[in-house]
Amino acid sequence: MNDDASHCWTDDDDQAVLEAHDDMQMPKWRAVIRTLHLVLGPLTPEFVVEFARPAGSPLHECFVWGPDVIDQAQSMLEAWLPEV
């Protein structure tokens, strides 16, 4: 048995496993929005649209690109409510 404290499971490890599990359970767009929020803080619909605009963006396929794209991003953000 290894008594080295650097190899002990911690509460942070529990949290990391729970977050990874949550990411696997949620739709892809929710995981992307969650990650953006964690890194950048509060998001605006305009930012989400600009992030999603490039064809290679993980959010690009989530939108029907047209005049109401900002409304779609607003609905996306309203559907995803970060736990505060």
Steps between C-alpha positions, in 0.01 A plus 500: 500500500626846409475757782620789281244781560546630144316193372199527732154565359372845592172691490635678190535161331139420588390830347703441182342157451151639556560784254637260237199274549264796470671607175445153355130506593412842362449585134814619326386863476436514875850370571649762266297785654589378849870493414489847343323633808756342733788650303356837401222573747155624400425462130299718265298373204722705270814330632344155460409579138851623419651193669267273301537676163811315369407168337746318729342632821342235721186717512473574127262212427273604790371803311274556203700785351274789411362827628384356833835348600538739796157391625609138471812575705288680761272197525804275532636708787159512670471120472842461661494656842833479680472399858620788710 
